[in-house]
Amino acid sequence: MATIELEGVEKSYGSHEVLKGVSFEVEKGEIFGLLGPNGVGKTTLFQTVLGLLKQDAGKIRIDGEKHDRGKEIKRKIGYLPSDISFYESMTARQNLEFFAGLADTDPEIDDLLELVGLSDDAERDVKGFSTGMKKRLGIAQSLIKDPEIIIYDEPTTGLDPEGKRNFRRHVEKINDEKGKTVVISSHITTEIEPLCDRFGVLFDGEIVASGTKAELSSETGEGINLHIEAEDSEKLEKVLESNDYTYRSKRDAFILEIEKNKRSNVFDTLNQNHISVTRFDLEEETLETAYLKLTGGA
């Protein structure tokens, strides 16, 4: 069942078109990754889903209901912006209590702090927090309304490798233990690839592809790369040239770009020409290469 549905959503700032008919769905209980280069409109898209901006055209539905930008719909969605900020002179607990008051809700603050591993730091001023600790406090803030859906906008920006691992661990915990639907954006595939069930790629104002990692890879073509090395590199190169294979060389290896169903043909050609192969590795399309193809290498 789709918990978020967008159909033909458009948004412009003056003459500048940011969203040009965005359509996609997020299934209930999944972690959905929104990929796209910086400045492509991911934040604008999120703000329309949150009801902070009104789209110029198109439809947005949350749990099957038309998004009317009313309080009840907005309470279903939590949000962690990329440029999160807190009151530095207030403690972690005081910040959460303040935001809970703004949201007119009364969450169990201790439970939220425990969930993100900040129980021991609850009474510390936020000005002494690291970037990673502030991100974790942001996760707690996004849960204040106990929303069904949580949106994280470029959440790993500024985090060191350990901070990124911790962030992913907390998101997985929220998804697994709390059953929350999570939408998370990034311009770097490796930042969110381990987390997400499905992905959408936003480029030039549209979702140019969506699906699982395997589906995105297959959508960008049937090509694979074969890495081949042989005892006699010169002989191998002559055979490749005479059989019109497209390849590039890298040290002693030759990398062929072929269709998936032509792999056995290559092997037969090498055998027929008595090439003694020392390496024959298959490299299928990765999420990153699929993303780069879909966005023109942006």
N, C-alpha and C positions, 0 to 999 in steps of 0.2 A: 504494500500500500504506500502510495506517495504521500509524504508529510509536507513537502514543499513542491509546488508546481508553478513554473513560469512559462508563459505563452506569449511570445511576440513582444516582450518588454522593451520599450524604447525610452531613452532619457538623453536630453541635450542640455547644454549650457550655452544659451544664445545660439550661435550658428554651428557650434561644435557638437557633433553627434558622438556621444560616448557609448551608449547602448543602442544597437540597431536591429532589434528584434530578437532578443535573447529568449531561448526556450530550452528548458531542461527540467528534470525531476530528481528529487532526492527521496530515497526510500526510507521508511520509518526504521530507526534502529541502526542505520549504516553510518559509516564514516566516509564522507564524500569530499574529495579533493578538488578544489578549483585552481587550475594552473593557468598562468598567463604572465606575460612580461610586465615589468613595472610600467605604470601609467596607462594600462590598457582598460581600466574601468572596474577592477575587482571590488574596490571599496565602494564605488558608486552603486554597483550591483547589490552589495550587501546592505547598503543604506536604504535601498528601495524595498528589499525583503524585510528589513527591520521596521519599515514604516517611517523612517526619519526623512526620506525623500519620497515625493509622489512621482511615479512614472508618468511619462507623457502619453504613452499608449501601452496596450497589452494587459495581460491578466496575471495576478499573483494569487495563489490559493495556499492556505495553510490548513492542513488536515481537512482538505476538501472545501473549506469555507473561503469565500472571497475576502481578500485582505482589505479591510475597511479603515486601516490605520487606527483602529480603536484600542482601548486599553486591554480588552480581553485577548485580542490577537497578539498584541505586543508582549503580554505577560508570558506567552508561550515560547518566547525567543530570548536567549541570553547572548551577550556579545562581548568579545574581547578585541578592542581595536589595536591596530599595530603600534600606535603611539600612546599607549596606556599611561596614565599619570594618576598619582595619589597625592593626598595632603601629606607632605614630607614630615611635618612636625607632629603628626598624629600617629598613633600606634596602628599596627595591622588590625587589631580588634576594632579600634575606633573608626578606622576607614570603612570597614565592613558594616559596622552599625550605622554609620552615616549614610552609606548607599542603600542600606535596607530601609532606612527612614524615607529616603527619596522614592523608593519603590513601593512604599506603604505595605511592607511585609515584615514578618518576624521569624527569620530563619534561625536555625541552631548554629550560631556563630562558631561555637567550639567544634562542632562536627565538620563544618566547612574548613576550618583551619587544620584539623587533623587530616582531612582528606588530602590536602595539598602539602602536608608535611611541615606546617608552620606553627604547630601547637606551642613549641618551645620559644617561638619568637613573637607570640601574640601581643606581648606588652612592649615590644621594641618599637621605637620610632622608625617609620618607613625610610627616612633619609639614610639610615645605616644599612639598608637592604641592597644586595647585589641585583643586577638585572634579572638573573634567574629567579631570585626570590620574589621580585616584583611581578614577574610573569605568573608565578604560582599564586600570588595573591590575586592577580587578575583572573585566574581560573576560578578561584573561590568567589570573586565578585560576580562572575558570569553565571554562577549557580544560585545567587541570592533569591531569585524569584522561583526557584525550582522549575526551570523551563523544560519543555519537552525537546527543544532544539537549541543547540549552542553553536554560534558562529565565531570562528577564530580567524582574524585577518592578519596574515603574515606573522604568525606568533613566534617564530623562531629567530626573527631578526635580532641581532645583537647578542645572541646566546653563544657561549662556547660549546664545544662538543658534549661535555658533561651536562650542561644546561639543556641542550637539545634532547639528549636521551631522557633526562628527567621529565621534560615537558611531554614527550611522546608517551612515557609510562603513565603519567597522570591522565592524559586524554584517553588512553586505552582503558584505564580503571573506570573513568566516568562512563565510557561507552559500555563496558562489560558489566559493571556492578550497578550502575544507576540506570542503564538502559536508555541513555540519552542519544538522540540523533546529533551527529557532529558534522559541521561543514567547516573546512579548513582551507585557507588559500596559501599559495606560495608561487614564486617565480622560479624556484629551484626544485626540480623533481625529486631529488634525493632527500630533501627535507621532510617530505610527507609520504613518499612512496611506501615505506614500511607500514604506515598507519591505515591507509585508505582501502576501502572495498572497491570503490569506483571513482572515476575522475571525469571532470569536464574541462575542456581547454577553451579559454576565452581569448579571442584574438580579433582585432579590427571590429570590435563592437558586437561580435556574435560568438555563440558556442559552436566552434568548428568541428568538434568531435566530443563524444562522451561514451563512457563504458568502462569495463575493467581494463587492467593493464594489457591483458592479452587482446582484448577487442580493439583498443587503441593502436596496438602494434600492427594488427592485421589490417586495420583501416588505412594505414599509410603505405600499404603495398605488400607484395609477396616476396620481397627481396631478403636475402641473407648474405652474410659475408663468410667466405671460406678462407681460412688461414692455412697456407700450404708451404712446406719446406721439403727440400729434397737433397740427396747427397751431391747431386750435380745441378747447381742452381742455374747455370747457363743453359743447360739442356732443357730444364723445366721452363725457363722463360721462352725459349724458341718454340716449344710445344704450345704454350699458351698463346703466343702471337700467331702461330700458324693456324690455330683453331678459333681465332677471333674472339678470345675471351677478354672481357674488360677487367683489368686488374691494376693494382698499384703495388709497388715494392716497398718493403720496410726491412732494412738490414738484409738478412738472408731469406726473409719470408715474402710470399706473394699473396696478396689479399684480393680474392675474386668477389665481385658483386654479381650474384646470379639469382635466378628464380628458385624458390624452394624445391620445386619438382625437378630441377636440373642437376641436383647434387650428384646423383648416381652417374649421370652422363660424364661429369668431370672425372670421377674416379675411373670409369671405363677408358676414357681418353688417356689418362696417365698410365694405366696398365698396358694398353695397346702400344704405347711408345716406350715401354720398359723404364719408366721413371721410378727410381727407388725413393719412396716417400718417407720422410722422417717425422712429418707433422701434417695432420689433416683435421683441423679443428673447425667446428661450426659455431658461428656467433649470430644468434638470432636478434631481431630488433629489440632494443630496450625501450623502456618508457621514455628515457631521455632523448633517444634518437627519434622516436615517434613524435614527441613534443616539439623538437627542433624542426622536424619536417612540416608539422602542422602550422608552426608560427614563422616559417621561413628563416629559421636560425636566429630568431630575435633574442 
